[in-house]
Amino acid sequence: MIITSLDNERIKKYRKLHEKKYRDRLNLFLVEGWHLVLEAYQAGIIEEVILTENVNCELAVPKVYVTDEIIKKITEVDTPVPILALCHKMTNSYQEMGKRILMLDGIQDPGNLGTILRSAKAFHVDTVVLGTKTVDLYNAKVLRATQGMMFHLRVLEADLIKLIPELKQKQIPIYGTRVEGGEDVRNLELTAKSQYALVVGNEGNGVSEEVLSLCDHYLYIQMDKAVESLNVAVATSILLYELDRREN
């Protein structure tokens, strides 16, 4: 059977998932396009696949067939894709955060968050923590920007003000990002890279003063003085690369 009506309850639920409050309430989200559907399938989080009747999908999951017009109403991309998946949110434990932690204090741009998550995976971060004012992990633009890497990372949400003291009790050094009083990240000793929690901040304001006050050390990127600042995703990628590098 093919669903043809926008008044169908299933379709209404899919469309509600465009809003964060419904994603949170239902503990569900949508991914769009073959690449993300396959990544979600490998992660074992798909509840059902939504596709048009002319699409051949051999994934061993329930399938819901809809018309091209319905797909256009469900998708959030300009050029509709023929396949989506309804997924349940990932669950991760605070007890297994590892030794290399990235904390995001108020990142607002979905593209930036997606790029940061890809870099976190590339440079062997164990856990990414989204602070309370950070853009939603399951925002459609974030999902597309991660290119599926979010399914291969441990991602948590937490109040950084409460979490940082807990990390300190575990003897994990907290690195903030600030030029004043900071150390060039390239000069860090190898021992300082083996275990850390790095905090990066909001696109416009950086790391909040309250969070900075809890940091043990400050890092910065040495660059041409004509450049006032870098995009936060670019800066984070550089910092993570240097923290992952084993040659001084």
Residue frames relative to the residue before (quaternion, step in Angstrom):
aa qw qx qy qz dx dy dz
M 1.0000 0.0000 0.0000 0.0000 0.00 0.00 0.00
I 0.2247 -0.7696 0.5853 0.1210 3.56 -1.03 0.79
I 0.3628 -0.7176 0.5497 0.2266 3.56 -0.90 0.94
T 0.0979 -0.8298 0.5492 0.0102 3.58 -0.73 1.07
S 0.7061 0.4722 -0.2495 0.4650 3.60 1.23 -0.31
L 0.4509 -0.6777 0.5167 0.2653 3.55 -1.03 0.84
D 0.6199 0.5536 -0.3386 0.4411 3.57 1.23 -0.32
N 0.4310 0.6878 -0.4653 0.3531 3.57 1.27 -0.04
E 0.5323 -0.6706 0.4124 0.3113 3.60 -0.84 0.97
R 0.6103 0.5496 -0.3507 0.4500 3.57 1.06 -0.69
I 0.6722 0.4957 -0.2908 0.4668 3.55 0.91 -0.94
K 0.6155 0.5405 -0.3406 0.4616 3.58 1.03 -0.76
K 0.6498 0.5117 -0.3189 0.4629 3.59 0.99 -0.82
Y 0.6360 0.5274 -0.3385 0.4503 3.59 0.90 -0.85
R 0.6902 0.4928 -0.2868 0.4455 3.57 0.86 -0.96
K 0.6089 0.5543 -0.3521 0.4451 3.59 1.08 -0.65
L 0.6272 0.5732 -0.3345 0.4076 3.57 1.10 -0.64
H 0.4605 0.6385 -0.4633 0.4069 3.59 1.27 0.14
E 0.7134 0.4171 -0.2322 0.5131 3.59 1.22 -0.49
K 0.5600 -0.6450 0.4166 0.3113 3.56 -0.95 0.95
K 0.6477 0.5467 -0.3453 0.4031 3.59 0.89 -0.87
Y 0.6742 0.4629 -0.2985 0.4921 3.59 1.07 -0.65
R 0.5953 0.5424 -0.3715 0.4620 3.59 1.07 -0.63
D 0.6673 0.4937 -0.2928 0.4745 3.55 1.00 -0.85
R 0.6754 0.5118 -0.2984 0.4390 3.56 0.91 -0.91
L 0.7677 0.3655 -0.1828 0.4936 3.58 0.93 -0.94
N 0.3224 -0.7666 0.4837 0.2727 3.56 1.31 -0.32
L 0.5748 0.5641 -0.3591 0.4716 3.55 1.17 0.74
F 0.0046 0.7785 -0.6267 -0.0346 3.57 -1.30 0.30
L 0.4067 -0.7027 0.5326 0.2389 3.55 -1.31 0.32
V 0.1074 -0.7308 0.6635 0.1189 3.54 -1.24 0.56
E 0.2355 -0.8013 0.5440 0.0807 3.57 -1.09 0.77
G 0.7754 0.3305 -0.2616 0.4703 3.55 -1.00 0.86
W 0.6638 -0.5590 0.3346 0.3673 3.54 -1.17 0.70
H 0.6608 0.5337 -0.3345 0.4081 3.59 0.82 -0.94
L 0.7172 0.4329 -0.2653 0.4773 3.60 0.77 -0.97
V 0.6024 0.5463 -0.3633 0.4547 3.59 1.08 -0.65
L 0.6731 0.4896 -0.2991 0.4667 3.59 0.91 -0.86
E 0.6352 0.5163 -0.3310 0.4694 3.59 1.01 -0.77
A 0.6599 0.4976 -0.3032 0.4743 3.59 0.97 -0.86
Y 0.6182 0.5445 -0.3354 0.4571 3.58 1.06 -0.75
Q 0.6690 0.4955 -0.2947 0.4691 3.57 0.93 -0.91
A 0.6626 0.4893 -0.2989 0.4819 3.57 1.17 -0.61
G 0.4307 -0.7443 0.4254 0.2820 3.60 1.28 -0.15
I 0.5468 0.6494 -0.3812 0.3660 3.59 1.10 0.57
I 0.4890 0.6745 -0.4332 0.3439 3.61 1.23 0.07
E 0.2585 -0.7458 0.5954 0.1503 3.54 -1.02 0.89
E 0.7742 -0.1681 0.1113 0.6000 3.57 1.04 -0.75
V 0.3555 -0.7047 0.5745 0.2166 3.54 -1.25 0.53
I 0.2044 -0.7572 0.6122 0.1009 3.57 -1.05 0.87
L 0.1611 0.8128 -0.5358 0.1622 3.58 -0.58 1.08
T 0.5120 -0.6100 0.4970 0.3447 3.54 -1.31 0.29
E 0.6667 -0.5710 0.3163 0.3596 3.56 -1.18 0.61
N 0.6740 0.5015 -0.3056 0.4481 3.60 1.14 -0.45
V 0.5715 0.5872 -0.3787 0.4303 3.60 1.29 0.06
N 0.2615 -0.7570 0.5818 0.1414 3.55 -0.90 0.98
C 0.0679 0.7985 -0.5898 0.0996 3.58 -0.48 1.21
E 0.1569 -0.8241 0.5420 0.0502 3.56 -0.58 1.19
L 0.3701 0.7303 -0.4974 0.2868 3.58 1.23 0.25
A 0.4291 -0.7222 0.4911 0.2304 3.57 -0.99 0.88
V 0.4630 0.6232 -0.4844 0.4034 3.54 0.54 1.28
P 0.6218 -0.5226 0.3995 0.4250 3.63 -1.18 0.36
K 0.1919 -0.7942 0.5709 0.0799 3.56 -1.07 0.79
V 0.1411 -0.7618 0.6292 0.0619 3.54 -1.07 0.86
Y 0.1952 -0.8037 0.5550 0.0886 3.58 -0.59 1.16
V 0.0232 -0.7956 0.6043 -0.0367 3.54 -0.95 0.97
T 0.5717 -0.5824 0.4436 0.3703 3.58 -1.25 0.25
D 0.6682 -0.4746 0.3823 0.4267 3.57 -1.30 0.22
E 0.6425 0.5320 -0.3248 0.4456 3.58 1.00 -0.78
I 0.6417 0.5088 -0.3246 0.4733 3.59 1.01 -0.75
I 0.6149 0.5513 -0.3394 0.4503 3.59 0.99 -0.86
K 0.6489 0.5329 -0.3166 0.4412 3.58 0.96 -0.88
K 0.6855 0.4772 -0.2768 0.4751 3.58 1.10 -0.67
I 0.6658 0.5003 -0.2998 0.4653 3.59 1.17 -0.52
T 0.6840 0.5234 -0.2931 0.4151 3.55 0.93 -0.97
E 0.3031 -0.7439 0.5668 0.1832 3.56 -1.27 0.47
V 0.5763 0.5615 -0.3954 0.4431 3.59 1.22 0.26
D 0.6234 -0.5744 0.3852 0.3647 3.55 -1.20 0.57
T 0.7469 0.2563 -0.1589 0.5926 3.56 1.07 -0.78
P 0.3764 -0.7719 0.4604 0.2251 3.60 -0.23 1.22
V 0.2982 -0.7326 0.5868 0.1735 3.56 -1.10 0.76
P 0.5053 -0.6944 0.4214 0.2914 3.62 -1.05 0.61
I 0.7823 0.2447 -0.1430 0.5547 3.59 1.24 -0.10
L 0.0104 -0.7579 0.6521 -0.0181 3.53 -1.09 0.88
A 0.1929 -0.7639 0.5944 0.1610 3.56 -1.29 0.12
L 0.3263 -0.6921 0.6113 0.2023 3.51 -1.15 0.79
C 0.0429 -0.8299 0.5546 -0.0422 3.56 -0.62 1.18
H 0.3641 -0.6793 0.5744 0.2758 3.54 -1.21 0.44
K 0.5939 -0.6108 0.3933 0.3458 3.54 -1.04 0.79
M 0.5187 -0.6395 0.4777 0.3065 3.53 -1.17 0.65
T 0.2013 -0.7589 0.6062 0.1270 3.55 -1.17 0.60
N 0.0071 -0.7959 0.6044 -0.0332 3.56 -0.90 0.98
S 0.4357 -0.7215 0.4894 0.2240 3.53 -1.15 0.67
Y 0.4442 -0.6741 0.5275 0.2646 3.55 -1.10 0.79
Q 0.5991 0.5998 -0.3506 0.3979 3.57 1.23 -0.33
E 0.7607 0.3219 -0.1674 0.5382 3.59 1.22 -0.35
M 0.1468 0.8460 -0.4986 0.1191 3.56 0.74 1.04
G 0.4269 -0.7163 0.4590 0.3066 3.58 1.20 -0.35
K 0.6145 -0.5897 0.4106 0.3257 3.54 -1.33 -0.20
R 0.7262 0.3402 -0.2141 0.5577 3.60 1.25 -0.20
I 0.0364 0.8363 -0.5320 0.1275 3.52 -0.14 1.40
L 0.1432 -0.7627 0.6259 0.0771 3.56 -1.02 0.86
M 0.0898 -0.8040 0.5874 0.0213 3.59 -0.75 1.06
L 0.2003 -0.8021 0.5587 0.0662 3.55 -0.82 1.07
D 0.1618 -0.8182 0.5506 0.0339 3.53 -0.55 1.25
G 0.8668 -0.1243 0.0415 0.4812 3.57 -0.05 1.30
I 0.2436 0.7490 -0.5729 0.2271 3.63 0.98 0.71
Q 0.1917 -0.8392 0.5055 0.0586 3.59 -0.66 1.12
D 0.6911 0.4850 -0.2929 0.4487 3.59 1.01 -0.69
P 0.4677 -0.7036 0.4532 0.2843 3.63 -0.67 1.04
G 0.6414 0.5290 -0.3279 0.4486 3.58 0.99 -0.80
N 0.6355 0.5230 -0.3270 0.4644 3.57 1.02 -0.78
L 0.6622 0.4994 -0.3180 0.4593 3.58 0.88 -0.89
G 0.6520 0.5199 -0.3228 0.4476 3.58 0.91 -0.84
T 0.6628 0.4988 -0.2974 0.4727 3.57 0.95 -0.88
I 0.6379 0.5276 -0.3229 0.4588 3.58 0.98 -0.82
L 0.6511 0.5100 -0.3221 0.4607 3.60 0.95 -0.82
R 0.6362 0.5134 -0.3327 0.4701 3.60 1.01 -0.72
S 0.6634 0.4908 -0.3036 0.4763 3.58 0.97 -0.82
A 0.6053 0.5585 -0.3526 0.4442 3.59 1.05 -0.74
K 0.6659 0.4759 -0.3000 0.4900 3.57 0.98 -0.81
A 0.6502 0.5432 -0.3167 0.4264 3.58 0.93 -0.89
F 0.7967 0.2911 -0.1286 0.5137 3.57 0.98 -0.85
H 0.6156 -0.6696 0.3051 0.2822 3.51 1.08 0.99
V 0.2372 0.7381 -0.5784 0.2537 3.56 0.90 0.95
D 0.4088 -0.7269 0.4984 0.2366 3.59 -0.94 0.87
T 0.8127 0.0155 0.0549 0.5798 3.57 0.93 -0.96
V 0.1583 -0.7410 0.6431 0.1108 3.55 -1.11 0.78
V 0.1481 -0.7882 0.5947 0.0564 3.56 -0.86 1.03
L 0.2326 -0.7690 0.5840 0.1163 3.56 -0.76 1.08
G 0.3677 -0.7337 0.5320 0.2085 3.57 -0.65 1.12
T 0.7295 -0.4973 0.2690 0.3848 3.55 -1.25 0.47
K 0.7527 0.3753 -0.2227 0.4930 3.64 1.05 -0.57
T 0.4476 0.6899 -0.4509 0.3470 3.56 1.25 0.32
V 0.6106 -0.5695 0.4092 0.3680 3.58 -1.12 0.72
D 0.6161 -0.5918 0.3892 0.3444 3.56 -1.14 0.74
L 0.5209 -0.6578 0.4619 0.2874 3.55 -0.90 1.00
Y 0.7548 0.4077 -0.2013 0.4727 3.58 1.02 -0.82
N 0.3034 0.7246 -0.5290 0.3210 3.55 1.25 0.47
A 0.5630 -0.6456 0.3927 0.3347 3.61 -0.85 0.94
K 0.6627 0.5015 -0.3125 0.4600 3.60 0.99 -0.78
V 0.6072 0.5310 -0.3503 0.4761 3.58 1.09 -0.65
L 0.6559 0.5312 -0.3118 0.4363 3.57 0.85 -0.98
R 0.6750 0.4827 -0.3008 0.4700 3.58 0.90 -0.89
A 0.6749 0.5127 -0.3017 0.4366 3.58 0.93 -0.86
T 0.6369 0.5313 -0.3427 0.4411 3.61 1.08 -0.56
Q 0.2358 -0.7918 0.5217 0.2129 3.60 1.20 -0.53
G 0.7331 -0.4462 0.2249 0.4614 3.57 1.08 0.77
M 0.4929 0.6865 -0.4294 0.3184 3.60 1.21 -0.18
M 0.5538 0.6159 -0.4000 0.3925 3.60 1.15 -0.48
F 0.6375 0.5342 -0.3277 0.4481 3.59 1.18 -0.53
H 0.7024 0.4234 -0.2541 0.5127 3.58 1.28 -0.19
L 0.6451 0.4868 -0.3096 0.5010 3.57 1.29 0.31
R 0.3853 -0.6387 0.5937 0.3017 3.54 -1.29 0.37
V 0.0128 0.8047 -0.5897 0.0680 3.58 -0.49 1.23
L 0.0564 -0.8045 0.5909 -0.0216 3.57 -0.78 1.10
E 0.2741 -0.7138 0.6107 0.2058 3.54 -1.31 0.29
A 0.1607 0.8000 -0.5590 0.1470 3.59 -0.84 0.94
D 0.4888 -0.5836 0.5532 0.3382 3.50 -1.37 0.30
L 0.3831 -0.7664 0.4644 0.2241 3.60 -0.36 1.22
I 0.5960 0.5778 -0.3629 0.4234 3.58 1.08 -0.69
K 0.7087 0.4274 -0.2516 0.5018 3.57 1.06 -0.71
L 0.6751 0.5261 -0.2952 0.4246 3.56 1.02 -0.77
I 0.6333 0.5791 -0.3487 0.3769 3.60 0.87 -0.91
P 0.6562 0.4929 -0.3426 0.4572 3.68 0.81 -0.76
E 0.6227 0.5350 -0.3381 0.4601 3.60 1.09 -0.67
L 0.6523 0.4999 -0.3119 0.4768 3.58 1.03 -0.77
K 0.6229 0.5419 -0.3390 0.4511 3.57 1.05 -0.72
Q 0.6231 0.5441 -0.3368 0.4497 3.56 1.05 -0.72
K 0.6819 0.4510 -0.2709 0.5081 3.56 1.23 -0.50
Q 0.4927 -0.6934 0.3928 0.3496 3.58 1.35 0.26
I 0.4128 0.6752 -0.4986 0.3536 3.58 1.07 0.73
P 0.3568 -0.7477 0.5124 0.2258 3.65 -0.57 1.07
I 0.2876 -0.7604 0.5649 0.1415 3.54 -1.02 0.89
Y 0.1256 -0.7972 0.5894 0.0362 3.57 -0.63 1.16
G 0.1604 -0.7638 0.6192 0.0859 3.55 -0.81 1.04
T 0.3816 -0.7045 0.5412 0.2553 3.58 -1.23 0.27
R 0.3160 0.7200 -0.5546 0.2724 3.55 -0.50 1.27
V 0.4578 -0.6967 0.4805 0.2723 3.56 -0.93 0.88
E 0.6861 0.4839 -0.2918 0.4582 3.57 0.86 -0.98
G 0.8432 0.0867 -0.0932 0.5223 3.55 -0.69 1.10
G 0.5374 0.6506 -0.3856 0.3732 3.54 1.27 0.23
E 0.3972 -0.6846 0.5596 0.2457 3.52 -1.37 0.20
D 0.5303 -0.6037 0.4891 0.3392 3.55 -1.05 0.80
V 0.4741 -0.7096 0.4392 0.2808 3.59 -0.61 1.12
R 0.6062 0.5775 -0.3556 0.4153 3.60 1.13 -0.55
N 0.6853 0.5060 -0.2803 0.4424 3.57 1.19 -0.50
L 0.4336 0.7062 -0.4676 0.3075 3.59 1.21 0.01
E 0.4508 -0.6625 0.5284 0.2807 3.55 -1.06 0.79
L 0.6471 -0.5381 0.3727 0.3909 3.56 -1.18 0.53
T 0.6316 0.5473 -0.3391 0.4319 3.58 1.01 -0.75
A 0.6575 0.5114 -0.3067 0.4606 3.59 1.14 -0.62
K 0.6662 0.5022 -0.2980 0.4639 3.58 1.27 -0.24
S 0.5544 0.6566 -0.3818 0.3402 3.57 1.22 -0.35
Q 0.7904 0.0452 -0.0063 0.6109 3.56 1.16 -0.59
Y 0.2371 0.7817 -0.5418 0.1978 3.58 -0.70 1.03
A 0.1458 -0.7012 0.6760 0.1734 3.50 -1.45 0.15
L 0.1389 -0.8070 0.5731 0.0302 3.56 -0.45 1.27
V 0.1674 -0.7807 0.5967 0.0799 3.57 -0.92 0.98
V 0.0069 -0.7639 0.6453 0.0115 3.57 -0.92 0.93
G 0.3423 -0.8156 0.4534 0.1097 3.53 -1.06 0.81
N 0.8091 -0.3185 0.2595 0.4203 3.45 -1.50 -0.09
E 0.6331 -0.5799 0.3722 0.3526 3.57 -1.10 0.78
G 0.7767 0.3577 -0.1941 0.4807 3.59 0.89 -0.84
N 0.8169 0.2994 -0.1063 0.4813 3.55 0.93 -0.92
G 0.4430 -0.6967 0.4611 0.3252 3.58 1.23 -0.16
V 0.7430 -0.3364 0.2923 0.4994 3.55 -1.24 -0.49
S 0.5067 -0.6626 0.4568 0.3092 3.58 -0.89 0.89
E 0.6121 -0.5786 0.3981 0.3636 3.56 -1.13 0.65
E 0.6223 0.5540 -0.3400 0.4362 3.57 1.05 -0.75
V 0.6815 0.4557 -0.2816 0.4987 3.57 0.98 -0.83
L 0.6238 0.5495 -0.3396 0.4401 3.60 0.97 -0.81
S 0.6402 0.5495 -0.3246 0.4275 3.57 1.02 -0.80
L 0.6790 0.4818 -0.2829 0.4763 3.59 1.23 -0.41
C 0.5459 0.6428 -0.3896 0.3701 3.59 1.27 -0.22
D 0.4492 -0.6922 0.5030 0.2569 3.57 -1.15 0.66
H 0.7943 0.0418 0.0206 0.6057 3.57 1.05 -0.79
Y 0.2743 -0.7468 0.5814 0.1703 3.55 -1.28 0.44
L 0.1613 -0.7857 0.5939 0.0634 3.54 -1.05 0.88
Y 0.0077 -0.7786 0.6260 0.0419 3.54 -1.22 0.46
I 0.4277 -0.6710 0.5454 0.2635 3.55 -1.35 0.30
Q 0.3469 -0.7347 0.5470 0.2016 3.57 -0.68 1.08
M 0.1755 0.7893 -0.5701 0.1456 3.60 -0.74 1.03
D 0.7273 -0.4059 0.3189 0.4523 3.55 -1.34 0.10
K 0.4821 -0.7057 0.4447 0.2680 3.58 -0.80 1.03
A 0.5645 0.5967 -0.3922 0.4142 3.60 1.20 -0.31
V 0.6660 0.4463 -0.2853 0.5253 3.57 1.28 -0.38
E 0.3394 -0.7840 0.4860 0.1843 3.55 -0.42 1.23
S 0.7967 -0.1354 0.1181 0.5770 3.59 0.94 -0.84
L 0.3837 -0.6938 0.5592 0.2423 3.53 -1.34 0.27
N 0.6060 -0.4943 0.4616 0.4188 3.54 -1.28 0.33
V 0.5649 -0.6493 0.3841 0.3342 3.59 -0.89 0.92
A 0.6406 0.5147 -0.3415 0.4561 3.61 1.02 -0.66
V 0.6340 0.5134 -0.3197 0.4820 3.58 1.06 -0.78
A 0.6707 0.5038 -0.2980 0.4555 3.58 0.87 -0.98
T 0.6563 0.5119 -0.3131 0.4575 3.57 0.93 -0.88
S 0.6375 0.5332 -0.3253 0.4511 3.57 0.99 -0.82
I 0.6499 0.5075 -0.3133 0.4711 3.59 0.98 -0.84
L 0.6566 0.5159 -0.3078 0.4561 3.57 0.90 -0.93
L 0.6810 0.4841 -0.2926 0.4650 3.57 0.89 -0.91
Y 0.6070 0.5439 -0.3500 0.4618 3.57 1.07 -0.71
E 0.6860 0.4788 -0.2866 0.4668 3.58 0.87 -0.95
L 0.6601 0.4982 -0.3156 0.4653 3.60 1.00 -0.73
D 0.6772 0.4787 -0.2842 0.4811 3.55 1.19 -0.53
R 0.5750 0.6234 -0.3646 0.3845 3.56 1.22 -0.52
R 0.2552 -0.8126 0.5114 0.1138 3.59 -0.84 0.92
E 0.6430 0.4615 -0.3448 0.5046 3.59 1.26 0.17
N 0.2043 -0.7704 0.5910 0.1243 3.59 -0.96 0.82
